[in-house]
Structure formats: C-alpha cells, structure tokens
C-alpha cells in the first residue's frame, strides 16, 4: 500500500478512539502524540506537524458534535477533515478543454519524467483520447530512446530528433504532426539542481509551446526537500501542478505530499508503482480516507470504469442474477480484475477492508490461485468453458495435465464456480430491496468484524 507505515500508524490511532470509554483531554493529548509520531516518522516537516496538532486539539476541545453523532465519531471526523486540509484540501483535476491539449513535464534528473509520460498516456488513452509524446530532452544520453520505448509500450506515437540540440526547433519541426493528437505529452531536460540555464530553457519553451499544463515531476523519496523544489519551480516557471512519483515503498512520501501542498502547487497525479497503470489522480479526501482504512470508492469506481463499461456491467449483472454465467464469463472477469492491479491495492480502496489488517501474503496466495485458474481455463475446450458441469474425471485429468496443475486445483475452481452459482440462485426472484437485505442479514454473523451491514 501507498505510505503503508503511515496508514498503519493512523489506523492504530483511530482504533484507540474507538476503544476508549469516553473522550477527555487526556485521550485527545494521547491521540495528538500518536499522530505526531506517525507523521514525523514519515518525514513530514516538524512545523507542519505541530500546526496540524494544534488545529486538531483546538477543534476537539471547543467543538460539540451535532445530534445523531457521538463524541468519538466527531473526534474521528475532526482528524479526517484536518488531515484532508493538510494534504491539500479538495484537490484539482486536469480537464481536457481543447485539442491539442499540451502537457509539458519539467523536473530534475531522476524524478521519473519519461516513465511518468507512459503512465499519463495510458491514463488518457483509456479515456478515449488520441495521445502522442514529444521528446525535447536534448542533454541526457538515451533520453530520446527511452521515450520511444515507453511510448511504444503504451501504443502511442512519439516524435524525437536525436541530432538536433535546440528543443524549440524540434517542437517547430513536429508541430503540425502533434497537433493531430488530442493530448500531447512533452518530455523536457532535467538538471542536478534548479539552475538559471534550466529556468531559462523552460521559460523559452513556455513561450514557444504555450502548454495548457506545466507539470513538475517530483520523486517522493526526497521528502521535505519537495517543498523548496516545488516552490522554486512554481515561482520560476509558473508550474500548474505536481506529480509525485515513487510513492510506493517510501517512508518519505508523507513529507513530499504535505510539502507540495503548502508550496502553493497542487498535486494532480501520484505514481504508486512501476507499471503504466500505476498512476492515480490525487484526491486528498480519498487519499486520507484510504490511509485511515476507510477505503476510496471514487478511486475504485475510476479503476472499474477503466476496464468495464456500463453496458458490460449491466449484462454481467443480468447473467449473475439468472445464474446462467459460465467459465467464459469467469475468465473474462478475471482478466478485467488483473488489469485493475493487485488484489491488495484493490482491497485498500474498499471501505472497511483497510481496517481488517489482512496480511499481504494472503492476497498473494489468492493471486497465485487466480493465476492457476487462468491457466486451467485456458486448457479447456470451448464446450467445457460454456458448460462446466460436463467436467468428469477424464476431462479433469486432461485439463490439469495441460495446465501444469493438480487435480485439486481444477476441483477448487469448479467448487468456486458452483458456490457462486448457488449464491446467485438465492438472489433469483428477489425483486425488492427488503428481500435482498433479509438475505444479507442471514450472512451478517459470518462477516468479518467491521463489515456488518
């Protein structure tokens, strides 16, 4: 998970509130100390941490909960709201307002500009936009080659000139070609530090290209230094937003995000992995909700929309309720799940799951099982996929041999299929919401704590 240690610490803090008999100043002080420790260990600036602590304590002591909400619930609400404000408030999204929409990437060496271009390209091509890339990094060896490679990886055109050393001339050379695209992603040169040369080059390109968005790419592992970098670029080059990369697996990520938030430069995207799909629109409310184990439904729906159209979802819903889905449908759903990311990443977006503290190893085991099942399904004939009930011992032996799996793995898959079908039959014929709620109540006692209806 993104900022795993920070999330765990904050969830433990909220757990203390939930278990407390009543809310008093002693509990609030204990809560404040826990939050301070969690943020400081994630490399967040000391002054920012104490400003946040002061705001939480003042509100917790002065404000009274409205009717219908307990004091403990209101305290959690205060922590949530102050953390959202701390991480940048409501956040801002990039809206494609014209075509071509030009996004220029700026930043220092090693921040991940080129690989981020592939992620943004994937993000916009999934949404139906025609995207291309333009290479204007004329200094870094192999920069043009890398841009061509990552562009090919996500199936977009890239425009580069390995001989020309004037980035403005390269832009002019390809201007007519790139204007045929909806979104143009522009790679620029970086430096070891923010120098006059770099500022001058970016200012010149700004005047020539007139980009719609000027995005600063910052690596999360620089921690608090992000504030100075973001402010310096913001003042010098008029950047319109920030992308924080390498957020997975770094303790300094909290420092980078909070630093950018106070610099005046809004974070537009965050990089949460190495794959082209590992990019998210930065939404402070959802981000904080996820850290606290409350899930992020907006991000989950966004991921779902990327792989399943509304029509497909409706069609699958009808099939499930009729109980007439087969292995072909199951395989299709597994493929779509796979393209959404790892099970652990999906689970942290689901409200309630974050509080269960499910070990990552359990998700890994389930993912391994799903991989086996995919191989098993690929070893079946069309007839077997359409009618799983015809699977007998000889067919199971043939399928397991073809998939390099045990007989037990094939039987597990068949068992899972039959259980799902049985559950769907229970749903069949239930027309009212009351009927469905009654069914859920039957299973309420079997659900993990925190997931009750």
MIVEX-549793 format. One record per residue (C-alpha): y, z, x. Coordinates in pm, whole numbers, padded with zeros to 5 digits, always signed. Layout:
YZX/...
end
This chain:
+00000+00000+00000/+00363-00056+00099/+00504+00266+00254/+00172+00437+00190/+00261+00769+00360/+00597+00796+00185/+00433+00721-00150/+00161+00983-00094/+00417+01248+00002/+00635+01179-00302/+00335+01182-00538/+00231+01521-00400/+00584+01645-00466/+00571+01533-00829/+00229+01692-00862/+00384+02029-00767/+00634+01993-01051/+00359+01908-01300/+00152+02213-01198/+00446+02458-01197/+00461+02718-01476/+00837+02673-01519/+01138+02516-01343/+01366+02750-01147/+01591+02723-00841/+01302+02820-00611/+01093+02525-00735/+01392+02291-00703/+01454+02404-00342/+01085+02353-00260/+01097+02010-00419/+01409+01916-00218/+01245+02021+00109/+00935+01813+00030/+01148+01505-00045/+01349+01557+00275/+01032+01581+00484/+00886+01268+00320/+01200+01057+00377/+01273+01182+00729/+00914+01106+00835/+00973+00751+00705/+01270+00719+00942/+01542+00745+00677/+01888+00841+00806/+01946+01220+00805/+02288+01198+00637/+02149+00975+00361/+01862+01219+00304/+02094+01516+00269/+02330+01325+00038/+02030+01241-00184/+01907+01602-00174/+02249+01727-00280/+02264+01487-00577/+01915+01585-00699/+01985+01959-00670/+02324+01939-00845/+02179+01744-01136/+01867+01963-01160/+02076+02283-01183/+02356+02156-01409/+02199+01908-01649/+01993+02010-01950/+01714+01796-02095/+01763+01636-02435/+01539+01733-02726/+01185+01600-02705/+01164+01619-02326/+01054+01922-02121/+01244+02061-01824/+00964+01949-01588/+00972+01594-01726/+01350+01587-01694/+01330+01702-01331/+01089+01415-01254/+01332+01179-01432/+01619+01301-01210/+01413+01247-00892/+01318+00897-01010/+01676+00797-01101/+01826+00928-00776/+01561+00752-00566/+01630+00424-00750/+02003+00462-00680/+01915+00548-00318/+01710+00227-00283/+01984+00000-00414/+02023+00058-00789/+01938-00220-01030/+01890-00487-00761/+01977-00856-00784/+01762-01167-00821/+01829-01515-00688/+01894-01757-00973/+01849-02130-00904/+02177-02251-01054/+02195-02606-00914/+01991-02870-00736/+01955-02887-00444/+01977-02509-00408/+02020-02439-00035/+01892-02110+00112/+01978-02054+00477/+01779-01795+00675/+01952-01602+00954/+01841-01316+01178/+01744-01203+01527/+01440-01310+01730/+01108-01181+01598/+01230-01090+01250/+00994-01340+01085/+01235-01607+00955/+00994-01900+00988/+00691-01729+00833/+00915-01597+00554/+01015-01956+00474/+00649-02029+00391/+00641-01727+00156/+00962-01822-00025/+00839-02182-00050/+00515-02061-00214/+00716-01838-00449/+00932-02126-00576/+00664-02396-00585/+00460-02166-00811/+00758-02171-01047/+00766-02549-01064/+01039-02624-00811/+01016-02903-00554/+01075-02729-00219/+01135-02855+00135/+01219-02696+00470/+01472-02795+00735/+01442-02687+01100/+01769-02601+01271/+01632-02360+01535/+01706-02572+01843/+01657-02297+02105/+01325-02121+02052/+01033-02308+02210/+00790-02445+01949/+01016-02331+01658/+01001-02680+01503/+00621-02693+01548/+00580-02356+01376/+00800-02463+01084/+00595-02782+01042/+00271-02580+01046/+00379-02317+00790/+00529-02588+00567/+00203-02783+00573/+00019-02460+00490/+00209-02431+00159/+00221-02809+00090/+00595-02876+00127/+00783-03139+00327/+00951-03024+00648/+01233-03205+00828/+01264-03145+01204/+01406-03318+01513/+01265-03188+01841/+01507-03385+02063/+01843-03309+01901/+02015-02987+02018/+02301-02981+01766/+02180-02820+01439/+02473-02965+01240/+02369-03318+01344/+02009-03252+01234/+02140-03143+00894/+02352-03457+00859/+02055-03673+00963/+01832-03542+00683/+02096-03458+00420/+02003-03739+00182/+01630-03660+00209/+01660-03286+00148/+01896-03343-00145/+01597-03489-00335/+01442-03140-00348/+01521-02857-00591/+01518-02584-00324/+01595-02635+00047/+01489-02360+00291/+01680-02376+00620/+01550-02219+00942/+01817-02126+01199/+01821-01996+01557/+01796-01627+01638/+01915-01420+01935/+01815-01099+02109/+02134-00942+01972/+02418-01036+01737/+02634-01237+01981/+02955-01436+01946/+02755-01754+02005/+02520-01676+01717/+02805-01584+01482/+02994-01900+01578/+02688-02118+01515/+02619-01962+01175/+02985-01993+01072/+02982-02362+01173/+02659-02425+00978/+02804-02240+00676/+03099-02480+00668/+02874-02785+00713/+02586-02693+00481/+02766-02473+00224/+02443-02281+00139/+02403-02119-00203/+02234-01819-00043/+02268-01689+00312/+01971-01454+00361/+01934-01215+00654/+01571-01156+00756/+01513-00806+00898/+01188-00658+01024/+01106-00322+00862/+00986-00176+01193/+01344-00149+01324/+01402+00139+01080/+01752+00287+01067/+01889+00017+01301/+01870-00214+00999/+02194-00063+00869/+02402-00171+01170/+02233-00511+01182/+02279-00579+00811/+02642-00465+00815/+02724-00668+01128/+02572-00989+00985/+02731-00916+00647/+03079-00877+00797/+03047-01168+01041/+02859-01430+00843/+02907-01335+00477/+02534-01297+00404/+02444-01289+00035/+02124-01088+00065/+01849-00943+00283/+01474-00999+00313/+01284-00704+00465/+00961-00822+00633/+00656-00636+00770/+00680-00358+00510/+00304-00309+00506/+00178-00051+00751/+00506+00076+00896/+00648+00427+00871/+01000+00293+00934/+01007+00083+00617/+01186+00352+00418/+01459+00359+00681/+01505-00018+00671/+01525-00038+00290/+01766+00253+00245/+01977+00133+00539/+02019-00212+00389/+02104-00061+00051/+02401+00134+00192/+02523-00154+00410/+02653-00348+00109/+02389-00620+00148/+02145-00636-00143/+01773-00678-00069/+01642-00988-00251/+01278-01003-00130/+01032-00784+00060/+00741-00906+00273/+00427-00699+00207/+00167-00880+00418/+00093-01182+00635/-00028-01430+00372/+00208-01679+00198/+00156-01490-00132/+00264-01157+00021/+00626-01171-00092/+00785-00979-00380/+01123-00984-00548/+01277-00647-00460/+01325-00447-00776/+01432-00087-00687/+01321+00056-01024/+00972-00090-00996/+00950-00015-00623/+01030+00355-00670/+00801+00371-00973/+00518+00240-00755/+00595+00490-00477/+00569+00771-00731/+00234+00643-00863/+00380+00525-01195/+00295+00157-01139/+00517-00151-01164/+00440-00350-01477/+00714-00606-01411/+00564-00698-01072/+00214-00704-01224/+00324-00940-01503/+00501-01157-01245/+00179-01187-01044/-00022-01257-01359/+00218-01532-01470/+00173-01698-01130/-00199-01756-01191/-00249-01751-01570/-00042-01950-01818/+00037-01809-02163/-00194-02068-02322/-00482-01976-02087/-00434-01606-02161/-00444-01667-02537/-00752-01887-02509/-00937-01631-02298/-00835-01357-02542/-00991-01554-02829/-01313-01610-02631/-01343-01245-02536/-01293-01126-02893/-01551-01376-03019/-01790-01265-02746/-01873-01627-02659/-01747-01637-02297/-01992-01730-02021/-02029-01730-01643/-01791-02027-01610/-01517-01816-01770/-01611-01519-01550/-01591-01733-01234/-01252-01869-01341/-01116-01516-01393/-01250-01401-01056/-01076-01695-00886/-00748-01603-01054/-00786-01236-00960/-00845-01337-00599/-00521-01535-00585/-00325-01231-00711/-00404-01035-00395/-00632-00746-00301/-00761-00509-00570/-00583-00215-00405/-00248-00398-00424/-00304-00491-00788/-00413-00135-00876/-00094+00022-00738/+00103-00187-00992/-00093-00047-01289/+00070+00263-01445/-00148+00570-01386/-00370+00424-01116/-00141+00536-00833/-00188+00900-00936/-00567+00879-00910/-00563+00861-00528/-00858+00620-00526/-00971+00566-00164/-00904+00215-00033/-01272+00199+00069/-01372+00198-00300/-01157-00110-00362/-01305-00272-00051/-01657-00214-00186/-01562-00369-00521/-01401-00667-00347/-01719-00721-00140/-01920-00710-00463/-01693-00971-00624/-01731-01197-00319/-02111-01171-00354/-02086-01251-00723/-01880-01561-00649/-02148-01688-00409/-02414-01615-00672/-02222-01805-00941/-02175-02099-00701/-02555-02113-00659/-02618-02156-01034/-02669-02478-01226/-02422-02586-01494/-02676-02490-01761/-02715-02138-01617/-02339-02090-01599/-02299-02195-01961/-02589-01981-02086/-02655-01675-01864/-02929-01549-02099/-03172-01815-01971/-03191-01641-01632/-03554-01540-01575/-03735-01411-01264/-03791-01755-01105/-03427-01857-01163/-03301-01524-01020/-03520-01577-00709/-03382-01931-00659/-03020-01820-00713/-03042-01516-00482/-03201-01729-00209/-02928-01995-00240/-02651-01734-00231/-02800-01528+00051/-02804-01226-00181/-03060-00972-00306/-03226-00996-00648/-03045-00672-00729/-02703-00840-00677/-02789-01111-00930/-02913-00850-01178/-02594-00644-01125/-02387-00947-01215/-02597-01014-01523/-02570-00647-01623/-02189-00656-01584/-02173-00970-01798/-02386-00817-02076/-02186-00491-02078/-01859-00684-02111/-02003-00895-02391/-02129-00582-02569/-01786-00419-02545/-01625-00732-02688/-01866-00728-02983/-01739-00379-03068/-01390-00524-03081/-01500-00815-03300/-01383-00784-03657/-01126-00515-03585/-00815-00653-03744/-00583-00356-03745/-00427-00166-03459/-00567+00153-03615/-00923+00023-03576/-00865-00054-03207/-00706+00287-03149/-01014+00452-03305/-01235+00267-03057/-01019+00376-02765/-01042+00738-02882/-01422+00721-02852/-01382+00646-02481/-01090+00884-02423/-01307+01163-02288/-01468+00927-02036/-01142+00803-01885/-01017+00945-01552/-00755+01217-01586/-00411+01063-01626/-00534+00753-01806/-00587+00902-02153/-00427+00723-02448/
end
